Amino acid sequence: MNTTYTPAAIEADLRRWHELAAVADQIASEQADIKARLATLEAGKHPFQAGTVSVSIPHRFSAT
């Protein structure tokens, strides 16, 4: 089976690529928003039905 990759098929693939990229950006943004909200919990482990959230205090280093 020898199928030619037609300009119409390329256009369709490019459109779909951009649609998927937009969805991926939306997902990443929503995940970042959720992560920021979860980070407001007190440090420690917080068990929930959907999973456990572990919040730790960031370890910061300063040479000064």
VOVEX-745985 format. One line per field, with one value per residue: residue number from 1; residue in three letters; x, y, z of N, C-alpha, C in turn. Coordinates in Angstrom, 2 decimals, m for minus. Each point is the difference from the previous one (the first is absolute). Example, Ala and Ser with C-alpha at 12.3 -4.5 7.8 and 13.67 -1.06 7.14 Angstrom:
resi <- c(1|2)
resn <- c(ALA|SER)
n.x <- c(13.19|m0.35)
n.y <- c(m5.69|1.05)
n.z <- c(7.80|m0.72)
ca.x <- c(m0.89|0.82)
ca.y <- c(1.19|1.19)
ca.z <- c(0.00|0.06)
c.x <- c(0.90|m0.77)
c.y <- c(1.20|1.09)
c.z <- c(0.00|0.73)
This chain:
resi <- c(1|2|3|4|5|6|7|8|9|10|11|12|13|14|15|16|17|18|19|20|21|22|23|24|25|26|27|28|29|30|31|32|33|34|35|36|37|38|39|40|41|42|43|44|45|46|47|48|49|50|51|52|53|54|55|56|57|58|59|60|61|62|63|64)
resn <- c(MET|ASN|THR|THR|TYR|THR|PRO|ALA|ALA|ILE|GLU|ALA|ASP|LEU|ARG|ARG|TRP|HIS|GLU|LEU|ALA|ALA|VAL|ALA|ASP|GLN|ILE|ALA|SER|GLU|GLN|ALA|ASP|ILE|LYS|ALA|ARG|LEU|ALA|THR|LEU|GLU|ALA|GLY|LYS|HIS|PRO|PHE|GLN|ALA|GLY|THR|VAL|SER|VAL|SER|ILE|PRO|HIS|ARG|PHE|SER|ALA|THR)
n.x <- c(0.85|m0.03|m0.03|m0.48|0.91|m1.28|m0.01|m1.12|0.66|0.96|m0.88|m0.65|1.16|0.31|m1.23|0.03|1.22|m0.47|m1.03|0.80|0.81|m1.11|m0.45|1.19|m0.01|m1.25|0.34|1.13|m0.75|m0.96|0.94|0.57|m1.22|m0.26|1.18|m0.25|m1.24|0.45|0.87|m1.23|m0.06|m0.22|1.25|0.27|m0.49|m0.79|m0.54|m0.35|m1.25|0.21|0.59|1.29|m0.16|1.23|0.04|1.07|0.75|0.07|0.96|0.36|0.85|0.73|0.85|m0.89)
n.y <- c(m1.18|0.76|0.70|0.94|0.70|0.22|1.10|m0.57|m1.15|0.66|0.69|m1.15|m0.58|1.04|0.00|m1.33|0.15|1.06|m0.76|m1.02|0.85|0.51|m1.23|m0.36|1.17|m0.25|m1.25|0.40|0.95|m0.86|m0.85|1.03|0.35|m1.26|m0.13|1.20|m0.44|m1.17|0.82|0.48|m1.33|m0.31|0.14|m1.08|m1.17|0.14|m1.05|m0.28|m0.13|1.13|0.09|m0.09|1.13|0.08|0.79|0.46|0.41|0.94|m0.76|1.07|0.37|0.61|0.43|0.95)
n.z <- c(0.00|m1.05|1.13|m0.79|0.63|m0.13|m0.76|m0.38|m0.08|m0.62|m0.71|m0.17|m0.26|m0.76|m0.49|m0.12|m0.52|m0.65|m0.35|m0.22|m0.65|m0.51|m0.21|m0.48|m0.62|m0.35|m0.28|m0.57|m0.53|m0.28|m0.41|m0.59|m0.40|m0.29|m0.57|m0.49|m0.27|m0.48|m0.55|0.05|m0.13|1.25|0.42|m0.73|0.42|m1.05|0.66|m1.22|m0.35|m0.64|1.18|0.21|0.67|m0.48|1.05|m0.61|1.01|m0.92|m0.41|0.66|m0.88|0.89|m0.89|0.24)
ca.x <- c(m0.85|0.80|m0.90|0.65|m0.34|m0.52|m0.06|m1.20|0.30|0.98|m0.78|m0.80|0.93|0.47|m1.11|m0.16|1.17|m0.23|m1.09|0.55|0.91|m0.82|m0.55|1.12|0.28|m1.10|0.17|1.16|m0.39|m0.92|0.78|0.79|m0.94|m0.34|1.21|0.16|m0.99|0.39|1.20|m0.39|m0.25|1.09|1.01|m0.32|m0.78|m1.44|m0.68|m1.35|m0.45|0.61|1.45|0.65|0.77|1.15|0.47|1.24|0.54|1.13|1.34|0.66|1.42|0.60|1.44|0.37)
ca.y <- c(1.18|1.21|1.13|1.29|0.99|1.09|1.31|0.06|m0.77|0.79|1.09|m0.58|m0.34|1.25|0.54|m0.84|0.26|1.26|m0.24|m0.77|0.87|0.91|m0.79|m0.28|1.24|0.19|m1.00|0.39|1.18|m0.43|m0.75|0.97|0.65|m0.97|m0.18|1.19|m0.07|m1.07|0.44|0.85|m0.85|m0.08|m1.02|m1.34|m0.85|0.20|m1.06|0.22|m1.17|0.01|m0.15|0.70|1.19|0.23|1.37|0.19|1.35|0.01|0.15|1.11|0.13|1.30|m0.01|1.16)
ca.z <- c(0.00|m0.15|0.14|m0.13|1.02|m0.83|0.66|0.85|1.21|0.76|0.60|1.09|1.08|0.60|0.79|1.20|0.84|0.72|0.95|1.13|0.73|0.80|1.10|0.91|0.73|0.94|1.05|0.81|0.77|1.06|0.97|0.77|0.92|1.05|0.80|0.83|1.08|0.92|0.72|1.14|1.16|0.96|m0.31|0.49|m0.90|0.13|m0.76|m0.53|m0.77|m1.34|0.12|1.11|m0.35|0.87|m0.11|0.75|m0.01|m0.94|0.56|m0.70|0.30|m0.31|0.29|0.83)
c.x <- c(0.89|m0.92|0.80|m0.52|m0.39|0.05|m1.22|0.23|0.99|m0.71|m0.79|0.88|0.50|m1.09|m0.16|1.16|m0.23|m1.14|0.52|0.94|m0.79|m0.61|1.09|0.35|m1.06|0.14|1.15|m0.33|m0.92|0.74|0.83|m0.89|m0.34|1.20|0.21|m0.99|0.38|1.21|m0.35|m0.35|1.20|0.98|m0.41|m0.78|m1.47|m0.70|m1.43|m0.39|0.71|1.52|0.52|0.80|1.12|0.51|1.25|0.44|1.20|1.33|0.71|1.44|0.46|1.47|0.40|m0.18)
c.y <- c(1.24|1.20|1.30|0.94|1.27|1.34|0.13|m0.75|0.74|1.16|m0.50|m0.34|1.25|0.65|m0.77|0.22|1.25|m0.12|m0.73|0.84|0.96|m0.72|m0.30|1.23|0.25|m0.96|0.40|1.20|m0.38|m0.81|0.94|0.72|m0.91|m0.18|1.19|0.00|m1.06|0.40|0.90|m0.82|0.05|m1.08|m1.33|m0.77|0.15|m1.07|0.40|m1.25|m0.09|m0.19|0.78|1.17|0.14|1.41|0.13|1.45|m0.01|0.18|1.06|0.10|1.38|m0.05|1.14|m0.27)
c.z <- c(0.00|0.03|m0.07|1.08|m0.74|0.74|0.93|1.31|0.89|0.71|1.20|1.19|0.72|0.86|1.31|0.96|0.84|1.01|1.23|0.84|0.90|1.20|1.03|0.83|1.06|1.18|0.92|0.87|1.16|1.07|0.88|1.01|1.17|0.93|0.94|1.16|1.02|0.83|1.19|1.24|0.94|m0.43|0.63|m1.05|0.31|m0.85|m0.39|m0.78|m1.35|0.04|1.18|m0.55|1.01|m0.25|0.85|m0.10|m0.94|0.75|m0.81|0.46|m0.41|0.41|0.90|1.47)
